[in-house]
Amino acid sequence: MIIESLLCVVAVLNSCALGLADDPPVPAPAAQAAPAVATPTLTTVERAALTLTVDQSGRIASTRKTVVRFEPETFDGQVTVVKIVAKPGSVRAGDVIAQLKGKDFEKKLADLKTQLAEATERLAAQVEEQIVQRAAEVTTLERSERSTTLAAQRLKLLREYYDMRDLEFAALRLKGQVDNLKEQGEELSQLERMYNDATLETETKDIVLGRAKRSMDQAKVRNVYALKDHELFLAIDHPNAVKEIEDNTRYAQQGLDHLRIRQRLQAIQMRLALAGAERSLEDVKVRLARLESDGANFTVKAPVDGVMAISLPEVGEPVQSRMVMATIVDPSQLEVAGTLDLDALRVIDIGTEVQAWIPSRPESNGTLVIDELSPLGTPDGAGAKYAFTASVRTRDGLWPIGAEAHIVARKVIAECTLVTSKAIKAEKGTWTVNVWIDGKKVAREIRIGASDGTKTQVISGLAVGDQVVLSDG
């Protein structure tokens, strides 16, 4: 080291001596060089697969939940709890949960039974009454049909026989009256000629001729009336008699038609009345059956097997209609329900199979299938969540109902352009990166897609191999 130092000193001295001998001009001081720009930390845009992972939580529930309610069908009185028999926990179908009691229930039940008996008797009486009425209607109809038949027969006989007979009889009566008058006149003339030539006593002659003259006078009077009677018979009596028979026949037919219509209407009314009585009877039967069902439901029983939670009021307290008295779930049929954020929808959709594990039971896991997805949140989309329900397909270990469950799903996007997420800056709906070009940072707007938190998918704006500024430190 000492020798090297001495050699350096000698060299310096020789250089100075040479400089003094040449005596060159003193050079101007050199300009100060610009400081070098420090290279920032860079990351390279690459093309690779991106794996997205979703880890969301939900709540374990049973898909088969049976709610035991107090639902009276017709009883509207006050119902109170008499005794709570069962305890929360496992229960078998048919096990008694509690005993209830309805105020004045027995009285209302007895009243309905009485109404049922009365309605039954009323219907039976109405049926018998209608049987009698139908029999009477048959007789009435038969009589009316008989009267109509007889009237039609009389009309037919009138037109075919009586009309002509009556006219001929009237003509014969008139002719007999005229002939009688003529014969009496001839007889009187003969008597007068005979007695004029006879030698009978005057007294006998007067008697015979007087009697003949009186008979002749009476015959003339009767003949006058006979002519008038015949005239009235032809003009009034005979047409009226014919008209009366025709009208009676028409009236009989109309009466028969009207009777048939009335009987049809009465039959309809009878059927309606009978149907009303039957309906009233059935209504009483239904109300009685419902009230008896209400009485049976005062003994509250478990409808299915499962795990039960009781929500009955205390003994002596009233039970309101539609009140939930117990809830029974099937621990063997499970589902998980919760919410997903918007990013999770890149991976999960209806029908997606996901893995599940139970934080309170780390040894328990299984698979689920997403059955339902529905949006929740504000109308403008801020804080939007998506409610999901997933059915349990396989499960290992204990899955307590009500416990938290985590669902885990993964999705691989193959062959996509990726950049380190930290290199991206977001502002007012745009995403930019600084690209290192020729020793300078150049800002560039890009479109991005999915991200796994470390790497982000670039849809446009960057190419594989681009150098992107990660940080300036």
Buried (B, 14 or more C-beta within 10 A) or exposed (E): EEEEEEEEEEEEEEEEEEEEEEEEEEEEEEEEEEEEEEEBEBBEBBEEEBBBEBEBEBEBBBBBBBEBBBEBEBBEEEBBBBEBEBEEEEBEEEBBBBBBBBEEBEEBBEEBBEBBEEBBEEBEEBEEEBEEBEEEBEEEBEEBBEBBEEBBEBBEEBEEEBBEEBEEEBEEBBEEBBEBBEEBBEEBEEBBEEBEEEEEEEEEBEEBBEEBBEBBEEBEEBBEEBEEBBEEBBEEBBEEBBEEBBEBBBEBBEBBEEBBEEBEEBBEEBEEEBEEBBEBBEEBBEBBEBBBEBBEBBEBBBBBBBBBEBEBBEEEEEBEEEBEBBBBBBBEBBBBBBBBEEEBBBBBEEEBEBBBBBEEBEEBBBBBBBBEBEEEEEEEEEEBBBBBBBBBEEBEEEBBBEBBBBBBBEBEBEEBBBBBBEBBEEEEEEBBBBBBEEEEBEEBEBEBBBBBEEBBBBEEBBEEEBBBBBEEE
